Amino acid sequence: MLEERIFEPLGLQTATLPVEDDEVPDALAPGFLADGRPAEPSTLAAFAPAGGIVATVDDLAAYARGVIDGPFADSPALEPAQSREGSETGWFWVLSTGYDGHEIASHGGLTAGFGASLMIDRTAGRAVIVLSNGGEPVDALAEDLMARVIRGD
């Protein structure tokens, strides 16, 4: 379903969802835990759809374009389904209005040895992608970068 509905329509040639350890791409950068020890890639097994997608920066840029003005621009996943302090949540996205009124859709994640954050400025049609193999959250860095992009720093 992921390949049919997401990967293929966006032309994501390298994105994958490994479920077994031997399905993890050999080209994956090695991960490191917060204390610097090496981290083995984790497939998350049955929980793989919750955070096990392996994707490149190019894959995430194509995904962002798909949300900005492509097949996912009007996705119901970008509609608020739940509210919490300062933001709303769609099916996949944290939705917020900030940064001088810009509508932002974001999603981040962290597994042992890897962190990722994708922030999309739906108002201006720009995105920030942060990928890390350092085992630390990168959401704050992505937020700072997005603010700088909007301000023109």
C-alpha positions in Angstrom: 0.0 0.0 0.0 2.8 2.4 0.8 4.5 1.7 -2.5 1.3 2.0 -4.4 0.0 5.2 -2.7 3.1 7.1 -1.8 6.4 5.8 -3.3 5.2 5.2 -6.9 3.1 8.4 -7.4 6.1 10.5 -6.3 8.7 8.5 -8.1 10.6 7.6 -4.9 13.1 5.1 -6.3 15.1 4.5 -3.1 12.5 4.8 -0.3 11.7 1.5 1.4 10.1 0.0 4.5 12.3 -2.8 5.6 10.6 -5.2 8.0 13.4 -7.8 8.4 17.0 -6.9 9.3 18.3 -8.3 6.0 16.1 -5.9 4.1 17.9 -2.8 5.5 19.8 -1.2 2.5 23.5 -1.7 2.6 24.0 2.0 1.7 22.4 3.2 5.0 24.7 5.5 6.9 25.7 4.0 10.2 23.8 5.2 13.2 25.2 6.2 16.6 23.6 6.4 20.0 23.6 9.7 22.0 26.7 8.4 23.9 28.6 7.8 20.6 28.3 4.0 20.6 27.3 2.5 17.2 23.6 1.7 16.7 22.4 -1.2 14.7 19.7 -0.3 12.2 16.3 -1.3 13.5 13.5 -2.3 11.3 11.0 -1.9 14.1 9.5 -5.2 12.8 5.7 -5.1 13.2 5.9 -1.4 14.2 7.8 -0.5 10.9 5.0 1.7 9.5 5.3 3.9 12.6 8.9 4.9 11.9 10.8 2.5 9.8 10.8 4.1 6.4 14.3 4.4 5.0 14.5 7.4 2.7 17.1 9.8 1.2 17.0 13.6 1.2 15.9 13.4 -2.4 13.0 11.2 -1.5 11.9 13.6 1.3 12.3 16.6 -1.1 10.0 14.8 -3.6 7.6 14.0 -0.8 7.6 17.7 0.3 6.9 18.8 -3.3 4.0 16.3 -3.4 2.5 18.0 -0.3 3.2 21.6 -1.5 1.7 21.4 -5.0 1.5 17.7 -6.0 -0.9 14.8 -5.4 -1.0 15.3 -1.6 -1.6 19.1 -1.5 -5.3 18.5 -0.7 -4.8 15.4 1.4 -7.3 14.9 4.3 -4.1 14.1 6.3 -3.4 17.8 6.3 -6.8 18.6 7.9 -6.8 19.1 11.7 -8.2 16.1 13.5 -7.0 16.9 17.0 -5.9 20.0 18.8 -3.3 20.5 21.5 -1.5 23.5 22.9 -0.2 25.6 20.0 -0.8 23.1 17.2 -3.2 20.7 15.7 -2.6 17.2 14.4 -3.7 15.7 11.1 -3.5 12.0 10.4 0.3 12.2 10.0 1.3 15.9 10.4 1.6 18.3 13.2 -0.1 21.4 11.9 0.7 24.9 13.2 0.4 28.5 12.3 3.3 30.6 13.3 6.3 32.1 11.7 4.5 35.3 10.6 1.3 33.4 9.9 2.7 30.7 7.7 1.0 27.4 7.7 3.4 24.7 8.7 3.0 20.9 8.4 5.7 18.9 10.2 6.6 15.4 11.2 9.7 14.1 13.0 10.9 10.9 14.4 13.7 9.2 16.3 14.9 5.6 16.4 18.0 4.2 18.0 20.8 6.0 16.1 18.7 8.0 13.7 16.6 11.2 13.8 14.6 13.0 11.1 12.4 16.0 10.7 10.5 17.3 7.7 8.8 20.8 8.0 6.8 22.1 5.1 5.8 25.8 4.8 2.6 25.4 2.9 2.2 29.2 2.7 5.4 29.8 0.8 6.0 26.4 -0.7 9.3 25.6 1.0 10.6 22.8 3.1 13.3 22.0 5.6 14.7 18.5 5.9 17.0 17.4 8.7 18.4 13.9 8.8 20.8 12.7 11.5 22.6 9.5 12.3 23.5 10.8 15.8 20.6 9.4 17.9 19.4 12.8 19.1 16.1 14.6 18.3 16.4 17.1 15.5 13.0 18.8 15.6 14.2 21.9 17.3 17.0 22.3 14.7 14.4 22.0 11.9 12.1 24.6 13.6 15.1 27.0 13.9 16.0 26.4 10.2 12.4 27.0 9.1 12.2 30.2 11.0 15.4 31.4 9.4 14.2 30.5 6.0 10.9 32.4 6.5 12.7 35.4 7.9 15.3 35.3 5.1 18.3 34.9 7.4 
